[in-house]
Amino acid sequence: FSYRPYRMAGYLDNVRRLVVRGGKSFLMIGGDFSFEDGWYAGTEISEILPVQLGGAMPWDLAPYRPRLTKEGKKHPIMRIGPPGEDPQATLRRLPELEGVNPSIGLARNSQALLRHPGLPGNPPVVALREFDSGGRSMAVTTDSMWLWRFASVGNAGAGREFDRFWSQSIRWLIKDPELARV
């Protein structure tokens, strides 16, 4: 959601300080009222995001299969398939996602785990950032990951990949020591 209708502009710097100086974590999940389309470009929140805002394309509804990056192949967040399954194989069998809130690229000291393969510049779909304070931020620029659960179950799958993705994302954000890089 956009912060504007809720008169939350005065709180955005508090969030930024908690992440940059306080070592806390922040997660923004994209929909058509977040990131660029939620008016976050140029705010204190844009300073902590792992993606760059300001001049990106508007919300794109087209379905797509996100592309795993080199970093994503090694990162524990993307170990969402059964034990031993290659993350690339897992993504190939999951349903396509629908919609993305594109950015203009990665912020400094950030990495993309998944990218959109069909838009100019292949904008990040899942991106991470770490700060010297120990703070972390994560951007998921789509609100359609639920398809990994419900569409998977509808096709006789279990949808565990969705559960594992969010479980491991939260564990990474809270700095769970057992979730070390592979």
C-alpha positions in Angstrom: 0.0 0.0 0.0 1.0 3.6 -0.4 1.9 5.4 2.8 0.3 8.6 1.6 -3.4 8.1 2.4 -2.5 6.9 5.9 -0.4 10.0 6.7 2.7 7.9 7.5 5.3 10.1 5.9 6.6 11.2 9.3 7.4 7.6 10.3 9.5 6.7 7.2 12.7 8.0 8.5 12.3 6.0 11.8 12.1 2.9 9.7 15.2 3.9 7.7 17.2 4.6 10.9 16.2 1.2 12.5 17.5 -0.6 9.5 20.6 1.5 8.7 21.8 2.2 12.2 19.8 -0.2 14.4 20.5 -3.4 12.6 16.8 -4.3 12.1 15.2 -5.7 8.9 12.6 -4.5 6.4 10.6 -6.3 3.8 8.5 -4.7 1.1 6.2 -6.9 -1.0 5.1 -5.5 -4.3 1.7 -4.8 -5.6 0.3 -2.1 -7.7 0.4 0.4 -4.8 4.0 -0.3 -3.5 7.5 0.6 -4.7 7.3 3.1 -7.6 3.6 3.1 -7.8 3.2 3.6 -4.1 5.1 6.9 -4.2 8.2 5.5 -2.4 10.7 7.0 -4.8 12.7 9.7 -3.1 11.5 8.8 0.4 13.6 7.4 3.3 12.2 4.0 2.5 13.8 4.1 -1.0 17.2 4.6 0.7 17.0 1.2 2.3 15.4 -0.8 -0.5 17.6 -3.2 -2.5 16.1 -1.8 -5.7 16.3 1.7 -7.1 13.1 3.7 -7.6 12.5 6.8 -9.7 11.4 6.6 -13.3 10.6 2.9 -13.6 7.9 1.5 -15.8 4.4 1.2 -14.2 2.9 -2.1 -12.9 3.2 -4.8 -15.5 0.5 -7.5 -15.5 1.9 -9.9 -18.0 2.6 -13.5 -16.7 6.3 -14.5 -16.5 8.6 -17.2 -15.1 11.2 -15.4 -13.0 14.8 -16.1 -13.9 17.1 -17.4 -11.1 20.4 -15.4 -10.9 23.9 -16.6 -10.1 23.5 -15.3 -6.6 20.0 -16.9 -6.3 21.4 -20.3 -7.2 23.6 -20.2 -4.1 21.4 -18.3 -1.7 19.5 -20.3 1.0 16.3 -18.4 0.4 15.9 -20.1 -3.0 16.4 -23.6 -1.6 12.6 -24.1 -1.9 12.3 -27.4 -3.6 12.7 -30.9 -2.0 16.2 -31.6 -0.5 18.8 -31.9 -3.2 16.6 -30.5 -6.0 18.4 -27.8 -8.1 16.6 -24.4 -7.6 16.4 -23.9 -11.4 14.5 -27.2 -11.7 12.1 -26.1 -8.9 11.4 -22.8 -10.6 10.7 -24.5 -14.0 7.9 -26.6 -12.5 6.3 -23.8 -10.5 3.4 -21.8 -12.0 4.2 -18.5 -13.7 3.9 -15.3 -11.7 1.5 -12.5 -12.8 2.5 -8.9 -12.4 5.6 -7.0 -11.2 6.3 -3.5 -10.0 9.5 -2.9 -11.9 12.5 -0.9 -10.6 15.3 0.8 -12.5 17.8 -1.7 -11.1 19.6 -2.8 -8.0 20.7 -0.4 -5.3 24.3 -0.5 -4.3 25.4 -3.4 -2.1 22.4 -5.4 -3.2 21.8 -8.6 -5.0 19.0 -10.0 -7.0 17.9 -13.6 -6.5 15.2 -13.6 -9.1 14.8 -11.3 -12.2 12.0 -10.6 -14.6 13.2 -12.1 -18.0 10.8 -10.2 -20.3 11.1 -6.5 -19.3 13.9 -4.1 -20.3 16.9 -4.4 -18.0 15.5 -7.6 -16.4 14.4 -5.8 -13.2 14.7 -7.7 -9.9 11.7 -9.7 -8.6 13.4 -10.7 -5.4 16.3 -8.6 -4.1 18.3 -8.4 -0.9 20.5 -5.8 0.8 22.7 -5.8 3.9 24.0 -2.8 5.9 27.1 -2.4 8.0 24.9 -2.2 11.1 23.7 -5.8 10.4 20.4 -4.4 9.1 18.8 -6.2 6.1 16.2 -5.3 3.6 14.3 -7.5 1.1 12.1 -6.5 -1.9 9.6 -8.9 -3.5 8.3 -6.8 -6.4 5.3 -9.0 -7.1 2.2 -9.8 -5.2 1.5 -13.0 -7.1 3.7 -15.5 -5.3 0.5 -17.0 -3.9 0.2 -18.7 -7.2 3.1 -20.9 -6.1 0.9 -22.2 -3.4 -2.7 -22.3 -4.8 -2.0 -23.0 -8.4 0.5 -25.7 -7.4 -2.1 -27.4 -5.1 -4.7 -27.1 -7.9 -2.3 -29.0 -10.2 -1.9 -31.9 -7.6 1.2 -30.3 -6.0 1.6 -29.5 -2.3 2.6 -25.8 -2.6 5.5 -26.3 -0.2 7.8 -24.2 -2.3 5.7 -21.1 -1.4 5.9 -22.0 2.3 9.6 -22.6 2.1 10.3 -19.4 0.3 8.5 -17.3 2.9 9.9 -19.3 5.8 13.5 -19.0 4.6 13.0 -15.3 3.7 11.8 -14.5 7.3 14.7 -16.6 8.7 17.2 -14.6 6.6 15.7 -11.3 7.7 15.9 -12.2 11.4 19.4 -13.5 10.9 18.7 -17.1 11.9 22.2 -18.6 12.3 21.1 -21.9 10.7 20.3 -20.1 7.4 23.9 -19.6 6.2 24.8 -19.3 2.6 25.2 -22.6 0.7 
